[in-house]
Amino acid sequence: MSAPEFLDAKQLNARAAYWLERNDGGCGEDEQAEFDAWLAASPAHRAAYWRLKSAWSHASRLAALGSAAPNRRLLPLGVKIAAVLAVVAVMGAAAADYLLAPRDRAYFTSVGGRERIAFADGSQIELNTDTAIRTRMTTAERTVWLDKGEAFFQIKHDSAHPFTVIVGEHRITDLGTEFLVRRDPGRLEVALLEGKARFGALDAKKKSPSALLLPGDVATATAGTMFVTREPAKKLDGELGWRHGVIVFKYTPLGDAASEFNRYNRQKLVIADPDAARLTIVGTFRTNDVAAFAAAAKSLFNLRVENDGDEIVISR
């Protein structure tokens, strides 16, 4: 069971509204599993969801009285709005804001999950493990907020309607682009694969460095710093291995490799001593095959491997 999220009432109601909307459209198998895990994680999650669902269903029944088709998917728009307003009275402004803004959407992946999102303009976003984004796609605005995790963007360029990705206090503006964005605590990385993109501060008034990124450029931003390096195409392709369910290591320190594996799995790898952590490994592994990585470390470096269920400890 996943750990419960510590959300305030507004956030909890908004998340419950998100799941109500997703279930209304029909969840896939992976998304259903994520929803079930979210419900099971906390009594507060279950209470918020079923309170909203009950209010929504009750409002729909009231609005459909006298109708020959009580299925709320078949109700006319005015009746649906009346049902939403009934929900508003029960759940308050947080759920109202979510349900009354159909162009604003939130997407989440669980640990080890992936999701591809396609938009009407031809753009696509692929979400990696444990990632959360919000999108606003209208005729006048194309904006995505990356709240955590990693995503690959394939953007249909439209100079009249720029595609913007906001990550904390930074902004990436598409100029006909394929790019990868990864947000870790205290660190942001943007890798440009095709086209061009402008990377800089969200607040244009700040005298912060900005850069026009070209293919092969990798921009890294930390607190108060930003720099751009060049990477070969093969290395960038390796960083996108997760799109095919694999992690690629090339002379990667064992400690760093373990940290990367831990992004995808609830069973964690622990490198128990500094000497072992500095050993370097080359190889390609399935993102969910922790045992294969531990076996490789044992075979290549004659290391000790102990599996206690929640952790696999690797040491000399």
N, C-alpha and C positions, 0 to 999 in steps of 0.2 A: 504494500500500500504506500502511495506517495505521501510525503509530509504535507500537512495542511498549509494553505496559504494564509498569511496574516493580512487580511484586507479590512479596510474600514467599511462602514455600511454602504457608502456610495459605490466603492469598488466592487463589493460583494454583489449588490443589486445589478450592477452593469455586467458582471461576469455571468450571473444567472440569466440575464436577458440575452446575452450572447448565446448561451447553450440552448435556450428556448428557441431562438431563431434557427440555429443550426439543426436542431432536431426537427423543426417544422419542415425543413428542406430535405431531410433524410440524411443521416450520418453514414459514412462508410465504416468498414470494420475497425480500422485503426482509430478513427475519430470516436466511435462508440466506446471503444476501450478507454480512451482518454477521458470521455465524459463520465463513464462509470467510476474511474479512479478519482475524478474530481468530486463526485457525489460522496464516495466512500471516505474521502479524506477528512471530512469534518461534519458534525451535525449542523453547523451553521450553513454550510453549502447546501445540504439537503433542505433545510428549512426555507432558505431564500428561493431556491429553485421551485419547490412545490407550492410555495405561497404565490409566486408569480404565475406559475402554470394554472393554479386554481383560479386566480383572479382573471387571467386571460380567458380561460374556458368559460367561466361564469359570464363574463362580459359578452363573449361571442354568442352564448346561448340567448342572452337577453336581446341582443341586437338582431338575432335571427328569428325571433318569434314572428309567426305568420309567414315565414319564408318557406317555400317548398324545398329548399336545399339548405339544411342546417349545417353542412360541412363548411367550416370557416374559410377554407381555401377557395370556395366558390362565391363567397360573399362579395357584393360590390364594394368599391373603395370607401364610400361614405360610411357604410356599416362597419368596415374594419377600423376606420378612424374612431368611430364611437366606441368600439371595443377597446382600442388602445387607450382612450381617455379614461375608461373605467379602470384599466390597469394602473394608469397614472395616479388615480385617487388612492390606490392601495399601496403602490410601491414608491411613489414620489418621483422627484426630478431626475434621479440617476437613470432609472429604467426608461423614463420618458425620453430623455435625450437620446438613449441608444435606439429605442424602437421607432422614434420619429425621424431618424436620420439614416435611411436605408443605404445611402451612398457611403456612409462611414462604416467600415467593417473592421473587426479585429480577428486576427488569426494566431493560433498558438500551436506549437508542437511540443510533445512530451520528450523526456530524455530518451534518445535513440530514435525519435520520430523524424519523418521528412514529409513535406507537403509542397505541391506545385500549385500555384495560383495563376490563372490566366484571366486577362482583362479584355474588355471589348475592343480596346484600341490596338490589340495585338501584342502588348507587353506581357511579360511573364516574370514571376518571382518564385524561386525555389527556397524553401525554408529548411535549414539544417536542424540538428538536434536542439531541444530546449530553447526555442526561439519564439519571440512574440513581436508582432508588428501590428500597426494600425494603418488603415488606408483611407484616403479620401479621393475618390475618382468621380469627377463631374465633368460637364462640358467645358468648364472654365479652369479647373484645378486638378492636378495630378500630384498628390503628395503622399509619401509613406513615412511613418515614424518607426524606426527600429528600436524597440525598447530593450531587447536583450537578444543575444545569440548571434546567428550568422545567416546571411541570405545572399543568393546569387540573382542578379538582376539582368534581364534581357529586355531592353527598352525599345519600343517603337518611337523613333524620334519625331517630334512635332515642335518646330521652333515657336509656333504661336502659343503652345501650351507645354512649357517645360515640365519634365518629370523630376521631382525633387525628393531626395531621401534625407530625413532629419534624424541625426543620431546625437542625442544630448545637445551640446552646444555647437555642433558642426552640421554643415549642409553639403550634400553632394548633388550637383545639378547635371543632368544628362545632356550630352551633346551628340547623341546617336551612339549608344554605348552598351557593352556587356561588362559588368563589374561585380566584384565580390566585396561584401562588407561584413566585417566581424567585430562585434562589440564585446570586450571582456572588461571586468572591473578595472577602471583606471587606464584603459587602453583601447584605441580604435584603429582598425586597419582597413584600408580601401585598396583593392588590387584591380587595376584596369586591364581588361583582356582585349577589347575591341573598341574602336571609336575614340571619343574624347569625353572628359567629364571635368567639371570645375569643383574643386574641393576647398572649403574654407570655413570660417566661423559663421554661425547662424546669425549673429548680430553684426550687420555690415558696418556699424559704427566703431566696432572694436578694431584696433590696429593689430590684427592677428595675421600671420602668414597665410597665404592661399596659394593654390597651385592648379595649373591646367594639366591634367593627367593624360598621358598617352599610353598606348599598349605597352605592357611590361612595367609600368610605373606602379610602385606600391607606396602609398602614403600612410604614415604612422603618426598618430596623435596621442600624446599623453598630457598630463596636467601641465599646461604652459609651454609645451613644445610640439613641433610638427616638422617632419622631415620626409623626403621622398627618396626612394632607392629604386634601382632597376633590377628586375629579376628575369631570368630566361623563361621562355614559354613553357618548357618542360616542368619547371618548378611550379609555375602557376597552375598548370594542368594537374599536378600532383595535389595541390591544395584543394582542388575541386573533386577529388576522388570520392568524397562523401555523397556526391550526386549519384554515384553508382554503388554506394554501400560499402566503400573501402576507405582505409586510411593508408597513405603512402609515407614511409619513412626513408630518408636518405641520409645516412650518417647522423641520425638524430640521437642525442643523449637519452639514455634509457629513462631518466627521470621525466624529461619532456614528453617522451613517447607515452609514458604511463598517464601523465596529465591529460594528454590528448584523448587517450582511450576512455578516461574517466568522464569525459563530456558525453559519451554515448551510452554509458552503462551504469546501472545502479549498483552492481557489484564492482567495487573499486580496487584498483591496483595500488599497492603501497611499496615503494622502493625503500627498504629499511636502512640502507647505509649509503653515505656519500660516494664511496668508491664505485659501488654498483650503479649509482645514478649517473655517473659520468661516462660509463661505457656507451658506445654508439652502436646503433642498429640500422640495418638496411632491410627493407622488406615491405610487402603489401599485405594487409590483413583486413578481414571483414570487420566492420565497425562493432559488431556485437560478439565477436569471437575472442573474448578475453582469455579463455583457456589456451587458444593457439598462440597468443602472444607470450603468455607465461611459459608455455612449453618451449618456445623458441629461445627465450631468455635462458632457460635452464640448460638447453642443449648447446647453445652457442658459447655461453660464458661459464658453464658449470656452476650455476647459481642454485640456491635452495629456494623452493617454492612451497608455500604453505597456504592451503585454501580453508578458510574458516567460515565460508558462507557469504558474509557481507563483504569480505575483503580477501584479496589474494596478496600475500606478503612475499616479496622477492628480496633475498639477501645473500650475502656471501656464505 
